[in-house]
Amino acid sequence: MLFLHEGLERLREDMEVAEVGEIARRLFAMNAFDGVLTMVGVLVGSFTAHVRHPRVVLITGLATSASMGISGLWGAYLTESAERKRSLDELEEYTLTDLTATRIGQAQRLAVIIVALVDGLAPLLAALFVLSPFFAAALLGEITRMYYLSAGMAMLALFGLGMLLGSISRESLVVSGLKMVGAGLVAVMVGLLLGPAAE
């Protein structure tokens, strides 16, 4: 237990050194929001296209969410690596010291991994949460129930993300949550309008 406690304490200190917390929090909220709204698009598109087989919706949603996860992971890793390397190089120039093996160097490398994981996993997990009723297709039976339940999960996820942002900005949690739900409702309405127009 002592070893675990020391490891967690060191991780917390490294995150503070690399100033990861704020970045990770911001990326989580933004990318989870993207993941939920993308799944809203998949759901509304499938509904208006009269997709009646849960497996089709599930495969479409999973493929889309996997792509978002890979995109986030890859893009954040390369971007954050470049930014952190530049920052470390500049610090080395000022101090005339090789910082690669120092606590600062280790913290910067840890920051790259954490940011990449948050960026990649946030939209993926959010999308899986929204799609979860389709995993229970055998229990729910009628696909219309899955569409409605998934839409409800999406609005719940958006409200939760809004509350998270409200707690960060110290604003009303309910108002902040409703703002996020508003974005989801707009996405639903746009999708419903585009469906018949494309027929």
C-alpha positions in Angstrom: 0.0 0.0 0.0 2.9 2.4 0.8 4.4 1.7 -2.6 1.0 2.5 -4.3 0.5 5.7 -2.2 4.0 6.9 -3.1 3.4 6.1 -6.8 0.2 8.1 -6.8 1.8 11.0 -5.0 4.6 11.1 -7.5 2.1 11.0 -10.3 0.1 13.9 -8.8 3.3 15.9 -8.4 4.4 15.2 -12.0 1.0 16.3 -13.3 1.3 19.5 -11.3 4.8 20.1 -12.7 3.6 19.5 -16.3 0.4 21.4 -15.6 -1.7 18.6 -17.0 -4.9 18.9 -14.9 -6.5 21.9 -16.6 -5.6 20.7 -20.1 -6.9 17.2 -19.5 -10.1 18.5 -18.0 -10.7 20.8 -20.9 -10.0 18.1 -23.5 -12.2 15.6 -21.7 -15.2 18.0 -21.8 -14.7 19.0 -25.4 -14.1 15.6 -26.8 -16.8 13.8 -24.8 -19.1 16.5 -26.1 -18.0 15.7 -29.7 -18.5 12.0 -29.0 -22.0 12.5 -27.8 -23.1 14.8 -30.6 -21.6 12.5 -33.2 -23.6 9.6 -31.9 -26.7 11.8 -31.9 -26.0 12.3 -35.6 -25.6 8.5 -36.1 -28.8 7.9 -34.3 -30.9 10.5 -36.0 -29.4 9.6 -39.4 -30.2 5.9 -38.8 -33.7 6.7 -37.6 -34.6 8.9 -40.5 -33.1 6.4 -42.9 -35.5 3.8 -41.4 -32.7 1.5 -40.2 -34.5 -1.2 -38.4 -31.7 -3.6 -37.4 -29.9 -2.8 -34.2 -26.7 -4.4 -35.4 -26.4 -1.9 -38.3 -26.7 1.1 -35.9 -24.3 -0.5 -33.4 -21.6 -1.3 -36.1 -22.0 2.2 -37.6 -21.7 3.8 -34.1 -18.8 1.6 -33.0 -16.8 2.3 -36.2 -17.4 6.0 -35.9 -16.5 6.1 -32.2 -13.4 4.0 -32.8 -12.3 6.4 -35.5 -12.9 9.4 -33.2 -10.9 7.6 -30.5 -7.9 6.9 -32.8 -8.1 10.4 -34.2 -8.0 11.9 -30.8 -5.3 9.7 -29.5 -3.0 10.0 -32.5 -3.6 13.7 -33.0 -3.2 14.7 -29.4 0.0 12.5 -29.0 1.7 14.1 -32.0 0.5 17.7 -31.2 1.3 17.5 -27.5 4.7 15.8 -28.2 5.7 18.7 -30.5 4.5 21.4 -28.0 6.2 19.7 -25.0 9.5 19.1 -26.9 9.6 22.7 -28.0 8.9 23.9 -24.4 11.6 21.6 -23.0 14.1 22.6 -25.7 13.5 26.3 -24.9 14.0 25.6 -21.2 17.2 23.8 -21.9 18.5 26.7 -23.9 17.8 29.1 -21.0 19.4 26.8 -18.4 22.1 25.3 -20.6 21.2 21.9 -19.2 20.0 18.6 -20.6 16.7 18.1 -18.9 15.7 14.9 -20.6 16.4 12.7 -17.5 15.2 15.2 -14.9 11.9 15.3 -13.1 10.8 18.1 -15.5 11.6 15.9 -18.6 9.8 12.9 -17.1 6.8 15.0 -16.3 6.6 16.4 -19.8 6.6 12.8 -21.3 4.0 11.8 -18.8 1.9 14.8 -19.8 2.0 13.7 -23.4 0.7 10.2 -22.6 -2.1 11.5 -20.3 -3.3 14.1 -22.7 -3.3 11.6 -25.6 -5.3 9.1 -23.5 -7.8 11.6 -22.4 -8.2 13.0 -25.9 -8.7 9.5 -27.4 -10.8 7.9 -24.7 -13.2 10.7 -23.9 -15.1 10.6 -27.2 -14.9 6.8 -27.4 -16.4 6.3 -23.9 -19.0 9.0 -24.4 -20.1 7.3 -27.6 -20.3 3.9 -26.0 -22.4 5.3 -23.2 -24.9 6.7 -25.8 -25.0 3.5 -27.7 -25.3 1.3 -24.7 -29.1 0.5 -25.3 -28.1 -1.1 -28.6 -25.9 -3.5 -26.7 -29.0 -4.7 -24.9 -30.9 -5.3 -28.1 -31.9 -8.9 -27.0 -33.5 -7.5 -23.9 -35.2 -4.4 -25.3 -36.6 -6.1 -28.4 -38.2 -3.2 -30.4 -35.6 -1.0 -32.0 -37.7 2.2 -31.4 -37.1 1.7 -27.7 -33.3 1.6 -28.3 -33.5 4.8 -30.4 -35.4 6.6 -27.6 -33.3 5.2 -24.8 -30.0 6.2 -26.7 -31.4 9.7 -27.3 -32.1 9.9 -23.5 -28.6 8.7 -22.7 -27.2 11.3 -25.0 -29.1 14.1 -23.3 -28.2 12.8 -19.9 -24.5 12.7 -20.9 -24.7 16.3 -22.3 -26.4 17.5 -19.1 -23.6 15.8 -17.0 -20.9 17.5 -19.1 -22.7 20.8 -18.8 -22.8 20.4 -15.0 -19.0 19.6 -15.1 -18.3 22.8 -17.0 -20.7 24.7 -14.6 -18.7 23.4 -11.6 -15.4 24.5 -13.3 -16.7 28.0 -14.1 -18.7 28.2 -10.8 -21.9 28.9 -12.7 -25.3 27.3 -12.1 -25.0 23.6 -12.7 -28.6 23.3 -14.0 -28.2 26.2 -16.4 -24.9 25.0 -17.7 -26.3 21.5 -18.1 -29.4 22.8 -20.0 -27.1 24.7 -22.4 -25.4 21.5 -23.4 -28.7 19.7 -23.8 -29.8 22.6 -26.1 -26.9 21.7 -28.4 -28.1 18.1 -28.5 -31.6 19.2 -29.3 -30.4 21.4 -32.1 -28.4 18.5 -33.5 -31.5 16.3 -33.4 -33.7 18.9 -35.1 -31.1 19.5 -37.9 -30.8 15.7 -38.4 -34.6 15.3 -38.6 -34.8 18.2 -41.1 -32.0 16.8 -43.3 -33.4 13.3 -43.4 -36.6 13.9 -45.4 -34.7 16.5 -47.5 -32.2 13.9 -48.6 -34.9 11.4 -49.8 
